[in-house]
Amino acid sequence: MPLDLTLDFRQIFTAFMVLFAVIDITGSIPIIIDLNTTGKKVHAAKAALISLGLMILFMFLGEGLLKIFNVDIASFAIAGAIILFALAVEMTFNIEIFKNDGPKGHSTIVPMVFPLIAGAGTLTTTLSLRSEVSTLNLIIAMTLNMILVYFVIKKVHLAEKFLGQAGIYILRKFFGVILLAMSIKLFLTNISILIN
């Protein structure tokens, strides 16, 4: 399949908005704060670059790669839902599941890059957009989203200062429950696809 390098600002805007809604980096602010305050520091540049690389790689090789391992997209989404569920349990019940025993900055990869930024939803959306948007426009839209991701993670301390410790505690519990509900919905949607 030849690369389509036609520049179209309308396509870029459409793809950017769709990916922005799916990634929902602003909704991840309480999670980023929580990871930082529990000693699992998230590195902004690393998270953005790895996520972009993963999205571009998945755009070209995603379906083929999953087929090699005999994994379908629904199973891939369920794996992401389980990681989200574990993160939600941590936030809601103050139970440590993601042990802080890895190398410095390991939380940048899991759970930040996968499943929060470049999770199953983002990667499957990227595959879907490829059939509607030219390759160049999709890569530009992904890059713009990752620039935004970088700035949100980098400047998350401003949100910390504004909210204070009490505000962060309340947000942590609230978004823990929201994340729990999201992970259950993602799990049930995709388990029903597998069953059917």
N, C-alpha and C positions, 0 to 999 in steps of 0.2 A: 504493500500500500504506500504510494508516494506521499511525501510530506506536503501539506498545504500551507504555503507561507504567505497567504493573502492577509494583509492587515485590514481589520475591520473594527472600528472603535465601538460599534454597537454590540458586536460579538464579545469583545473584551469586557464591556460593562455588564452584559448579561451573565457571562461566565463568572466574573468577579463576584457579583451579587449572589449567585447561586452557591458558590463555594464559601462566601462569607457567612451565609445563613447556616450552612452545614457545619463548618468549622466552629462557629460561634465562640471565638476567642474571648470576647468580652464576658460571656457567661462562664468562662473558665477562670476568671480573676480570683474568686474565692479559693479555688483549688490550687492555683499558683501560689497564692499567699500562704495557704496551708502547708504546701510542700516546702516553701522557703522557711517558714517558722518552725517546722519540725526537723530542720537540718538537712532536708533533701533539696538543696538549691537547684533551681532550674536556670540553665544558661541560655539566654535569649538567642544569640547568634547560632549556637549549636542546634537548638531546637528548630529554628526557622530553616536553616540550611539542610539539615537531615530530613525534615518534613518535605521540603521542596524536592530534594533528590528522590525521596521515596515516591512522591506523587508523579514525578516525570517518569521514573522507572516503571511504575505501575500502569501509567497511561499507555506505554508501549508494550510492556511484557506481562501485565496483570493477569489476563485471562489464561494465557499460555502457562504462566508460572503456577497458577493455582491448579491447572489441569495436570501438570507434571506431578504434583503431590496428591493428585486425585481429591482436591478440596474444591468445593463449590463456594460461591460468594455468600450464600446463607450460612454455611459453617464458619466461614471467615468472620462474618458479622457476629455470630454467637460467641466466638473467642473474644472479640472486642467487648461484647456485653458482659462477659464474666469478669474481665479486667476492670471495667467500669463499676461493676457490682462490688468487687473487693475494695476499690477506692472509696465508694460510697459508705461501705460498712466502717472503714477507717475513720471517715469524717464524722459519721453519725454517732458511733459508739466508742470513739477513742481507743480502738484496738489496732495495733500495728500489724499489718499484713505484709506490706512492702518493707521488709527489713532494711535498715540503713547500714548494710554490711558490704555493699559493693564499692567499686572505685568512686572517687569524688565526682559528683555530677551525674551519677547513673540514673537518677530520677528524670533527667532530661529526656532519656529514651523511653522508659516505661515508668509512669503512665503518660508523660507529657506528649511525646511524639506519637506514640501509639498507646491507647486509642483516642486521646483527646484531640490532637491536631490532625494527624494523618491516619485516622481510624478507618474502620470498615465503611462507614457512611461517606467519608471524604473520598476514599479510593474508588468506591463503586460509582459515586457521582462523577468523578473524573473520567471513568470509562464511559459513562452515559453521555457526558458532554462532548467527548471526542467525536461522536457521530453527528453532532450538530454544529460544532465550532471548529474552525481551522486550527491546526497544530500550533502555529505561531501565536494566535490569539489566546488559546488555552494556556500556553506556557506563560504569556504575559500576565494573564489573569491570576494564575497560581503564584507568580512572583510578587505581584502587588499584594496579594493576601498574606504572603509570608513576610513582606516588609511590615505590614500592619501587625502581624503576630509578634515580630521582633520588638516593635515599639511598645506593645501592650505588656509583654513579659519584662522588658527592660525598665519600664516606668511603673511597674506594679507597686513599688514602694510608696508612690504618691497616694494610691488608694488605701494603703495601710495607714499612712499618716492621717488621712481624712476620716477613716472609720474608727481608729483606735482599737485597743485590745478587746473591749467588750463587743464592739461592732463586728470585728473579725470572728469572734467566738459564735455570735448569733448567726452570721452569714455561713460559717462553716457547718453548723447544724442544719440550717435551712437548705443549703445547697447539697448537703449530704443526702437529705431525704429526696430532693428533686432528682439528683443523680441516680439514686436507688430506683426511683420510678422510671427514669429514662432507660436504665440498664434492663429492667424487667420488661419494658415495652419492646426494646430492641431484641431481647432474647425470645419473647413470645411470638413476635412477628416472624422472626426467621425460623424458629422451631416449627411453626405451623407450615411454612413454606417447605421445609424438609419432610414433614409428615405427609403433606399433600402430594 
